[in-house]
Amino acid sequence: MKRRDFLASVGAAGAALSIPSLLAACGSSSSSSGGPVTINWWHITTGDPGKSFLQGLANQYTKAHPNVKFSITVLENDAFKQKLTTVMQSGSPPDLFTTWGGGVLLQYAKAGLVQDISSYLQGSWGSTFDTSALNVYGDNGKYYAVPTDNGAVGFWYNKALFAKAGITTPPATWTDFLQTIKKLQASGITPIGLGAKDKWPAMYYWTYLAVRLGGKAAFDKAYNRTGGGSFADPPFVQAGVHLQELVALNPFQKGYLGAAYTDQQTTMGNGKAAMELMGQWAPGNDKGVATDKKGPDFGLFPFPMVEGGAGNPTDVMGGGGGYAVGKNAPLAETADFLKFMTNATNAATMVSQNIAVPPIKTAEAAVTDPLRKEVDAMAAAAPYFQLYYDQFLPPAVGQVLLDQIQGLYAGTVTPQATAKAIDDAVVASLNQ
C-alpha cells in the first residue's frame, strides 16, 4: 500500500449503520446496457428498520429497472468480515458489499478485486458528498466505494446509572475516568459494557489511548517511517500500559472476553452497564435490542484527555461505512443503484428518522437530533480525525493489531511486545 496521509485535519459528520424506511424515486443510468443482470449484495444491517428498508430499496429499484435483480446476503459484522476474507482470497468478491474504506479497501483495489467508480462520481453525484468522507474510499483520484455513513467514537453513558452513583459530570481526564469507574463499582454498578470476543470494540480503547498519548505526529512518523518513527515508540507502548491499568480495575461485565458485540449491545440496552466506547450507531442499536424496546437515556462524552500526552484532547477517532463495487459487478447498474441509495431524498429521510446522517451536504445540514448534533460537533471540532487503525492499515497489519490488543486484555502479552508486533507487521507490509 502506498504511504500516504489522508487523515489530516477533517471535520466529519456521521451516520448510523441502519437506515429507516422510505422508498424514493429511482434514478436511471444512461450507460446501462438494458440486459438482465443480478447484483449480489452483501451488507451488515441485520436489524429493522434498516434491514427491511434495504430490501425494499432493492425492490423499488427492480420495479423501476426490471432488468436489474438483487441477491441479498445479510451478515453480522464479524461473520461478514470472515466470509468476505474467504471470497476475496478466492478472487470472487460480491458485486456490492459493505466497506469501511482505508487500507483494507485499497488493498483490494491493488489486487484488482474492486472496480474504479470515479467516472460516475465526476458529475453532480460526486459533488454531493463531503470530500473528506469520500476520500477515505479512494486514493490518487480513484474511488472504489461511496460512504453511506460517517461519524465518531465516544463514550455513551447511561444517565440514570451515573446519577445513581452520584456522578454529575462526565470525566475529562484519564485520572477522572478511573475514579468514575471506582465510584460506579462502589454503587454496585458495572462500569463498562464490552464485547471483546469480536476484538474491534476492544481495539477502540488502545487506539484512542495512542491518539491521546502521541497525537497525529506520532502516528505519521510511525506509519511513514520518518524521523526514526515506529509503532514501538513510547506513545504506543504507553497505550498498552494505560489499557492494562484500566483492565486491572475489572470494569467490564462478567465474561466480557467471550462476549460478542451483540452481547455488548444487550448489556447496554438493558441498563446492565453504565457506559461503552462506541460509534455513532450505538444508542439506536442498544435501544433496538432492549427488552423494554426503549432502552436507557444516553449521554455522550469524548474520550478523556490523558495527562502528559502529546495528542490534542479534542482529536477524534472514528469512521463510517459505505459500499464498494466488486470486480465482477455490472458496473453501470451497480453505480446507478448507489446513486439512488444516496440521493437527497433518501438522505433527508435518514436524518428525519434520527438514525443516519450520510456524509451528504444536504443531509448534514438538516440534523435535528440532539445526540447526533453532539457527535457531529465533536467530529467537526477535531483538529485530527483518525480512521480506525484496523481499517486504515493493511488487512494483515490490522489483524495483528486486533490479536495483540486482545492479548493485553487477556494478560497474555506485554505492552512492549504488542507495540513491537504491530510495528513488525507494518514493516513487513511495506516490504511486500
N, C-alpha and C positions, 0 to 999 in steps of 0.2 A: 504494500500500500504506500502510495506517495506520502511523504511527510508534508503536512500542511497545518495551517492554523485557521480553521473555520469557526472556532469557538471564541472569537474575540467578543468584545462587548456587544451584547444584543439585548433588546427589550422584547421578550417573548410573551405572547398571550397563549392561553391553553384551552384544553377541552378534555372531556372525559371519554372513556373508551366506548361507551354505549351511546346510541342515537335514538331519539324519540320518533314517534310515528307521525309522519306526514308524507304524503305522496304528491310530489310536484311534477310539473310537466317536464317531459324528457326532451333533451336536445337531440340533434342528429349530426352524423358525421358525413361530410361531403365526400370523403375519401373511402367510404365503406364500399366493398365490392357488392354487397347485397346478397351474397351467397350464404347458405346456412352455416352458422358457427355455434360452438358451445364454449362458454367461458368457465373454466374450472377455478372456482373462487374459494380460498381458504381465509377464514377470519376467526378472531378470538372473542367476539361479542356473544357470550354464552347465555346472557340473561335478557329478559324483556324489560323495557320495551325495545331495546336495541336489536335483539335477535329477530324479532318479528318484523321490525321496520326494514332491516336489511333484506330479508326475504321478500317483503312487499316491494321494496325498491327494485329488486331484480324482476319481479313480476310485472311491475309497471313498465320497466324498460323493454321487456319482451313484448308487452302489449303494443308499445309504440314502434318496436322494431321486431316484427315476427321472425326474422331470420336469425335473431340472437337468443340463445337459451343459456341458462346458468346451471351448473352443477356445484352446489354449495356444501362445503365441509366446515363445520363449526367445532373448534377445539379449545380446550382450556389452555391458558398461556404456556405452561411448561410442556404439555403434551404437543402443542403446536410447534414449539421450538425443536423438540426432539424429532418429530416427524418431518419437519422442514429440513433439518440437517440430513436426514436419511435420503430424501428425494433429491436434495442438492448434490449429494455425493454420487448419486446415480445419474446426475445430469438431466433430471426430469422435473423441473420446478412446476408448481401450479401456474396458471395463467395470470392470476391476480391474487396477491397474498399480503398479509399484514407485515409491516416492517417498521423498525424504529430508526432507520437511516444509519448514518455514521459509517464506521469502518466495516461493519458486517455487510451492509448493503454494497459498499464499494468493492469489497472482496468478491461478492457475487458478480458485480459488473466486470471486474478484471477477468473473471473466469468465463465471461460470456453467458451467464445464466439469467441475466435480466436485459430488458430492451431499453434503449435510449428513447425517451418520450419528449425530448427537448423541442422538436419541431412543432409539437402540438401545444406547447406552452409559450411559443413565441408571440402569439396574438393576445387577444383580450383576456383569455383564460388565465394565462400565467401572471398577468399584472394584478389579478385579484388577490394573490397570496402575499402574506407578509414575507418579505425577501429573506430575512434571517431564518425563518422556519423552513422555507423551501430549500435553502442552501444545504441543510443537513442531509438532503436526499440526492445530492449531486456533487460533482467535482469538475473543475475546469470547464464550466459552461454546459456540461451534460447532466441531465436529470433522468433518474431511473424510477422515481416514485413521486407522489404528491402527498403532503400532510393532510390528515383529517382531524388532528388534534395536536395541541402543544401546551405545555404548562410547566409547573414547578413542583418540586417535592418539599414538603414542610411537615411539621408536627400537627396532626389533627388530634384535638383533645376533647374529652367528654367534660363539658362544663359542670354538670351535676357532681361528678366524682371529684373534680378539682375543688369544688365548693365544699364537699363533704370533708375533704382533708384540710380545709382552711387555707387553700391556696387561692389568693385573689389576683395574683399577677403571674403570667407565664414566665418561665426562666429566660433570662437574657444571656447568661454566661454558662460555660460548662460546669463551673462550680455550683451555680444556682440550680442547674439541671440535675446534678447528682443529689443535691439537697431536696429537690422536689420529689425525686424517687423515694428517698427515705421518708418524707412526710406522707406520701401515699401509702407506703408499706406500713407505717405506724398506725394508719387508719384502717388497715385490713384490706387495702385496695391493691390489686395487681397493677403496677405502673404502666407496663408496655405490652401490647399485643404484637406478636411476630410469628410469621410463618417461615422459619429458617430452612426448612427442608427444600424449598424452591430456590434458595440461595440469593436470588436477586433482591428480595426485600431486606435480607441481612446485609448485603453489599452496600446499601444506601448509607449505613452508619459509617463504615470505613471511608467511603468516598467523600462524604461530607466533612469528616474529620480531616482528610487530606486537603480538601479545599480550604477549610478554615486555617489549617496549620501552614500550608505552603502557598496557597493562592494560585493565581494564573501563572506567575513567574516560575514556580517550582514545576508545575505540570509541563509548561512549554520547554523548559530546559531538559526535563527527563524524556519527553516524547521526541523532541527534535534533536536530542543528543548534542546540545550546545553547552559551552561553558563547563564541561565535565559533568553535566546533569545526568541523573539516574533515578529510577524508581526505587533504588535502595538508599536514597538520600534521607536525611533526618525527618522531613515532614511526613514521609510515607511510613517510616518506621514508627514515628510517634503516633501516627494514626492508629496503628495496631496496639500500641501501649495504652492509649486512651480507650480504645474499644474494649480491651481486656479489663480495664478499670471499671467500665460500665458492666460488663458481664459478671464480674466478681460480686456485684450487688444483687444478683439474681432478680433482675427487674421484670423478666418476661413470664408469661403464663407457663404453667407446668406442661412439659412435653413439647416446648417450642421448637427444639431441634428436629423433631419428627413431624412438625405441623406444616401443612401447605399454606399457601397464601389464602386459599379459600377458608381455611380454619382461622386465619388471622381476621378475615372479614367477619366471620361469625362471632369471634371473640369481641370485636369492637362493636359490631351491630347490636349485640345483646348486652352491652354495657359491662362486660366481664374484665375489661382492662381500661385504663384511663387515657392512653394515647398510643399513637402509632406514627412512624415516619413513613409517609407515603405521598403519592402524587395526587393531582387534582381530581382524579376519579374516585378517591376514597369515600367521601361522605355518601355519594349516591350508591356506590357498591355496598357499603356497610349497611345502610338503611334498607337496601333491597333484600338483604338476607336476614334482617332482624325478625325475630319471632312475632313481634307485635306489628310488623310491617311499617313501623315508624322510625325506630332507632333513636339514638340519643341526639341531644342538641350539641353539635360540634362547634369548636372554635379552632383557630389556626394561629400558630406562631412559627417563626423561622428557626432553622437550626441554630442553636446558641453559638455565640462568639466563644472561641477557645483562647483563654488568656495566654499571651505571648506568641500567638500565631501571626504569621505574616499575611494571611488572607484577609480581605475586606469582609467584615461581618455581614454585609448585605449581598455578598456573592451568592449565587443560587446554582444548585444542581437540578436538572430536570430534563425534559424532553417531551416527546409526544408519540404519535403513531401515524402511520399512513399506509398507502398501498403501492406495491411495486408490481411491475408487469413482467412476467416470466418470459423466457426466450422463445417459447413456442406459442405464445398467445396471439390471437388475431389482433394485431396492434391497433388498427383503426377503430374497431368496435370497442376494445377494452379501454382505450384512451377516451373515447366518447362517453363511455359509461362513467368513468372517473370524473369527467367534466360535469355530467349530470349530477353525480353524487355530491359534488362540491359547489353546486350553483348557489346563487344568492338566496333563492327561496328556501332550499334545504338548510342552508347555514342559518338563516334567520329563525327557522323553526327549532333548530337545536338550541339556539340561545333562548328562545321564548320558553322552552321546556326546562331551562336551568340544568341541563345535563351536559351539554357540549358547547364549546366555543371554538370552532375551527379557526385556524390562523388565516382567515379571510377578512379583509379590511372592513367590509360592511358588518360582519358578524361581531368583530371585536368592539366596534363602536356601539353595539346595541346591548351590551351586558347590563343586566339589572340585578342579578342575584348577588347579595352582599358577600358571601363566601367566595364566589367566583371573582368578584372585584378584588378581594384581598389577595387571591393567588396572582391575578394579573398585575396588581400593584407591586407585589413582592418581586415578580419577574422583571417588570419594567424598570424597577429601581436598581437592578443588579448591574454593577459595572462589568461583571464577568459571569457568563452563563455557561455552566459546564454540562455537556451532554453526559448521560450515564456512562461511566467508564466501560462497562461491559459491552456497550453498543458503539462507543466511539472507537475503541481499539479493535484490531482484527479479531475474528472469531476465536482463534486458538489462544490468543492472549486473554481475551475475555473469560474463557473457560478456566484458565489457570487462576485468574484473579478471583473468580467466584469460588473455586475449590479452596484456595488458600485462605480466603476470608472466612469461609465456613469452618476451617480448621482453627481459626482464632476463637470462635465461639465454643468449639468443642474442646479447646485446650490442647490440641494435638500438634500445633506449630507455634513458633515464636514470632513476634512482630518483625524481628530482623530477618528470619527465614522467609516470611511471607513477602516482604518487600523485595528481597533478592530473587525469589522465584518469579515474581511478576516482572522484574527487570530482565531476568534471563529470557523470559518468553518474548518480551519486546525486542530484545537484541536478535533473537532467533528469527522473528518475523521480518525484521529489516534486512536480514541476510538472505532471505529466500528469493 
